Amino acid sequence: MHSTMRRQRLQDFIFHKVTMLFAASVLFVLLGIIISLLIGAIPAFKEFGPGFITTVEWDPVEEKFGALIAIVGTLVTSGIALLLAFPVSFGIALFLTEICPVWLRRPLGTAIELLAGIPSIIYGMWGLFVFSPMFAEYVQPALKHTLGELPVIGQLFAGPSMGIGMLCAGVILAVMIIPFISSVMRDVFEIVPAVLKESAYGLGCTRWEVVRKVVLPYTKNGVVGGVMLGLGRALGETMAVTFVIGNANELSRSLFAPGNSISSTLANEFAEAQSTLHVSSLYALALILFAITFIVLSGAKLMLAGMSRREGAK
């Protein structure tokens, strides 16, 4: 009996330390990434200082580098993608869990999950050769003659209809992240206890009232997590954006104009960067992208914490 107990304690000790090592390894990898990015970005920040973030010029020949164009392109395309993808993903998840017939639920769910597994370069090729010409011929002229005529937001939809550009990249990103967000939303909607929804229906609530007052409050953490997962994918997407954003180091008010993002800049220039300052500037861009992602995820956590505190106050 004593030998069995000693063996069990030893096994439990080893199991505890091994699992702790697995968990700590993630932190070690994250710390290693941060340190390597910081070391690589030091020459650029020494040369340009904090103005690197607010400088528009990106000239490898003269070795003058600024991150503003890439930062704006990353934020604008990701914002467009999230703005388009969230309502569509919410509708897909709501239909699959609350409205869809049972015989159709599994095929549709499987199809959405398959879309999430398509490589990003396929989306990029489809966007460049199929979607972009259609976008330039039909969608952009329609937007130009409708929203482009408005006094304030009309500048966003001005300029020539070339197909590729910031708006096209945002739409392609939206198509890419819809499967991720909708899959997570569907999974969290399905864990809502049936008794809660049945009780709400018994009180006379409509389907929308059940979703708004029962399903969403119960699953808000999962919904925000799915949205942040999609936003993280949009912020860091490389190949699909590189195909359709235009890869122009220009800052324009029009969403039709070509631009650049942090990921597309890294993909286009890292292999060809020769000077130490050029490579360091690319490292600095990668560090900024890491910081943007960290700020977004931290903001989501703080928002959830605030929502929980307000619920406790009620």
N, C-alpha and C positions, 0 to 999 in steps of 0.2 A: 504493500500500500504506500509506504514512504517513497520507495523508488518510483512508483507511478506518479505520485504527486510532484516529486522533483523533476521528473521528465516533462510533466505538463507545464510546470512553472518555467522550465527552460524553453519549451516550445512557445509558450505565450510571450516570453521575453524576446525571443528571436523574431516572432511574428510582429510584435510591436515595433521593434527597431527597424525591421525591413520595410514595413509600411510607412514609418516615419521618414525613412531615407527616400522612398519613392516620392512622398509629398514634398520633401525638402529639395529634391532634385529639380522640380519645376522652378522653385525660387532661385536655385543656383543658375539654371539656364537663363532665366529672366535677368538676373544680375549680370551674368556674363555678356548678354546682348547689350544691356545698357552701358556697361563699361567699354565694350568695343566700339560702340557708336560714339561715345564721348571722346575716346582717344582719337578716333578718326576725324571727328569734327573740330578738334581743338585748333588746328592751323587756320581753318576758315573763320572761326569766331575771333581768333587773334587778329586776323587781317582786316575783317569787316566789322567786327563788334556786333552789338545788338541791331545795327542797321541792316544786317544781312536779312533779317526777317521782313523788313519794310522796303527793301530795295527792289525795283522792278527790273533793272537791267540784268541780263544773263548772256554774257559774251565770253565764250571759251577762248577766243583768239586774243582778246585784250586781258583775259583773266580777271574779269569783273563779274561777280556773281551776286545775285539776290534771289530770295525765295518767295517773294510776294506773289508772282504770277502762278507758281506751282501751288502755293497754299490756297489762293483764291479758286483755282481750278478744281482742286481736291474738294474743297468745301461746297462749291456750287454744284458740281456734278453729284456729289453724295446727297446734298439737300434735295435736289430734283428727284433723285432716285427714291429717297425715303418718302417724299411728298406724294409720288405716284404709287409706290409699292404698298404703303401702309393701308389705305382704304381697300385696295384690291385684295390684299392678303387677308384683311379682316373679313371681307365678304366671302372669300373662298372658305376660310375656316368656319365661319358661321353657317354657310350653306351645308358643308360636309357634316357638321355636328348636329344641326337643328332642323334642317329642311330636307336634305338629300334623301331619296329613297334608299333603303338598306341595300338593295341589289346593285345600286350605282356607287355607293360610298367607297367600297374597296377599290374598284378600278380607277376612280378619280384620285383617290389618295395615293395609289401606287404611281399614277402618271405624274403627280406633283413631285413625289420623292425622286422619280427618275430625272425630272428636269433639274433638280438640285445637283445631280451627278454629272451633268454635261460640262466638259472642260471649258474654261473661260475663253480659250483661243477659238473655239467653235462659235461662241457668241460673237466674238470680235469679227471673224470672217463673215458670219451671217449679217452682222451690222454693217460692214463695209460694202459688201457686194449685193445685198438684197435690200436691207432696211434703209440704208442711207439714200440710195436713188429714189425710192418711194417717198421717203421723208422730204427730200428736196422738191419733188414734183407736186406733191399733194398737201402734206401737213404744213410745212413752213409757209407756203404762199397763203394758206387759209389763216394761219395764225397772224401773218403779217397784215392781212386785210381786215382782221377783226380786232384782236388784242393790240396789234401794232398801231391802231388808230387812236387808242386811249391816251390821255394826256400824260399820265405819270409812268405807267408800266409799258407804254408803247416803245420806249427805248430798248427794252429787253427783247423785243421781237422785230427789230429793224435790221437792215442790211441785206446783202444778197443771200439767196437760198441755195447754199452749197451742199446741204445734206450733212456733212461732217461738221462737228463743232461741239460746243459745251452742252447744248440741249440734246443732241443726238446721243452723246456719251451718257448723259443722265438717264435717258430713256432705256438705253441698253443695260445700264446698271440696275434700273428698276426691274426689268425683265429677269435679270440674274438673281436678284435677292428676293423676289416674290416667293419662290419655292421654299426658301429657308424660313422666312417669317410666317408664311401660311402653315407650314408643317409644325412649327413650334406652337402656334396659336391653336391649331387643331388638337394637338396632343394635350394642351392644358385645358381647353374647353371640355374635352372628354372626361377629365377627372372630376368635374363638378358633380357632387352627389345628386342622383336623380330625385331624391326626396325633396331637395331644396327647390328644384325647378317645378316639380309636381305641386308643391305647396303654393308656389307663386301662381301657377295656373289655376289652382283651386280657389285662390282669392280673387280671381278675375283678371289677372294681368295678361296683357298681350304678349306675343312672342318678343317684340322689341323691348318691352318693359322687363321681361325676364332676363334678357341678355344684358340690359343696361344696369339693372338693380341687383341681379343675382350672379350671373356668369362673370361679368367683368370685375366686380369687386372681389370675387373669390379667386380669380386668376390673374390679378393685375401684375404680380411679380413675374409670372411666366410670359405675359404679353409684353411687358417692358423688356424682358430678357430676349425674346424673339426679335423685337425691333432693334435692340442693340446688336444682336448677332448679325442682322442684315446690314445695319449701318457700318459695323466693323468690316464686313465683306466689301461694302461699297468703298470705304475709305482706302482699303489696301489693294483693291483690284488693279491689275497691271495690264495684261495683254488685251483684254476687251476694250479698255479705255484707250490704249495706245493705238488701236486700229481706227477709232472713230472720232477722237477728240481733235485731230488736226495737227497736234504737236507743233504749235506756233508759240513762240515766246512773246506774246502780245497780250495786253490787258485791254479788254473791250467791254462796254456796257451791254452789248448785244449777246444774247444766248446763241444766236446763229453763228457767231464768229468762232473760228478755231482758237484753241487755247492749249493749255498744258496742265498736267497734274504732277504731284510728287512722284507717284508710282511710274507714270509714263516717262518722266524725265530720267528717272533711275534706269528704266529699261532701255531707253534710247542711247544714253551717254556713258553708262558705267563701263562698258566693255571698251569704249574708245577713249576714255579719259587718260591723258598722258601726264599732265603736270600734277604735282603734289597738291596744289591749291584747288584744282578742278576735282580731284578725287575727294579731298576733304570737304568741299562744298556739297558733293553728293552725299557724303556721310552726314553732313549737317541736315540735309533735306530728310534723310531717313530718320534722324533723331527727332526732327520736328513732326514727322508723321507719327512716330511712336508717341510723342507728347500729346498730339491731337487725339489719338485713340484713347490714351490714358485719361485725358480730361473728359472725353465723352462718356466713358464707362464710369468714371467717378461721379459725374453729374447724374447719371442714371441711378447709381446707388444712393446718392444724397436725396434724389427725388423720391425714391421708394421709402427711405427712412422718414422723410417729412410726411409722406402720406400715412405711414404707420403711426406716427405721433399724433396726427390730426384725428385718426380713428380712435386712438386711446383717449383723446380729449373729449370726444363725443360720448 
